[in-house]
Amino acid sequence: MTTNSSNIQEINSGTPTVTPLQILKTCFGYDSFREGQTEIIDTILSGRDALAIMPTGAGKSLCYQVPALLLPGITLNIINLRKKWKGICSQVSFIVLKYRQGCI
């Protein structure tokens, strides 16, 4: 998922209020939010703390990226990818091992 910076500048340069759905469509190319994303985004935009516990692939990162594009200033989002990379490395090691054994 990539963000087009020219779209962000275009959205933020005008005077009309931009909605999270407009950011989602313009910057990320999706037509609608997944279940739970709207509530998390609304919580963040209202200035309250949010903790999102969602399964892998449920769209957690959008819940922080969309408000970051709507709010003034800089947003720092720290994600622990250590466990994710460990899983990826394990899968690659398994595939290499199977290849060497002639299983694939």
SVG drawing of the C-alpha trace seen along z (x, -y; Angstrom):
<svg xmlns="http://www.w3.org/2000/svg" viewBox="-18 -28 38 62">
<polyline fill="none" stroke="black" stroke-width="0.4" points="0.0,0.0 1.6,-3.3 0.6,-6.9 0.7,-9.4 2.2,-12.6 0.8,-14.8 -2.7,-13.6 -2.1,-14.6 -0.9,-18.1 -3.9,-18.5 -6.3,-17.5 -4.7,-19.6 -4.3,-22.7 -8.0,-23.4 -10.3,-25.1 -13.1,-22.5 -12.9,-19.9 -11.5,-16.6 -13.1,-13.4 -11.3,-10.2 -13.2,-8.5 -11.9,-11.0 -8.3,-10.3 -9.0,-6.6 -10.2,-6.9 -7.7,-9.5 -4.5,-8.4 -5.0,-4.6 -7.5,-3.7 -10.1,-2.0 -13.8,-2.7 -14.7,-1.8 -13.2,-1.1 -13.2,2.4 -15.1,3.3 -13.8,1.3 -11.5,-1.1 -14.0,-4.0 -14.4,-3.8 -10.7,-3.8 -10.1,-6.7 -12.9,-8.7 -11.4,-8.1 -8.0,-9.3 -9.4,-12.4 -11.3,-13.3 -8.1,-13.5 -8.6,-10.4 -6.1,-7.6 -6.8,-4.4 -5.5,-0.9 -6.4,1.3 -6.1,5.0 -6.9,6.5 -5.8,9.6 -3.0,9.6 -4.3,8.1 -7.3,6.3 -5.9,2.8 -4.5,1.5 -2.0,-0.7 -4.7,-2.6 -6.2,-3.5 -3.2,-5.5 -2.2,-6.7 -5.5,-8.3 -5.6,-10.5 -1.9,-11.4 -2.8,-12.9 -5.8,-14.8 -4.2,-16.2 -1.7,-19.1 1.9,-18.5 4.0,-15.4 2.8,-11.9 5.1,-9.2 3.8,-5.7 6.1,-3.0 5.3,0.6 7.1,3.6 7.9,5.7 10.4,8.0 7.9,10.8 6.6,10.3 10.2,10.5 10.9,13.6 7.9,15.3 8.9,14.3 12.5,15.5 11.1,18.8 9.0,19.3 11.9,18.5 14.2,20.9 11.5,23.6 11.1,23.1 14.9,23.2 15.2,26.4 12.4,28.1 14.0,27.0 17.3,28.5 15.6,31.8 13.9,31.8 10.4,31.5 9.6,28.4"/>
</svg>
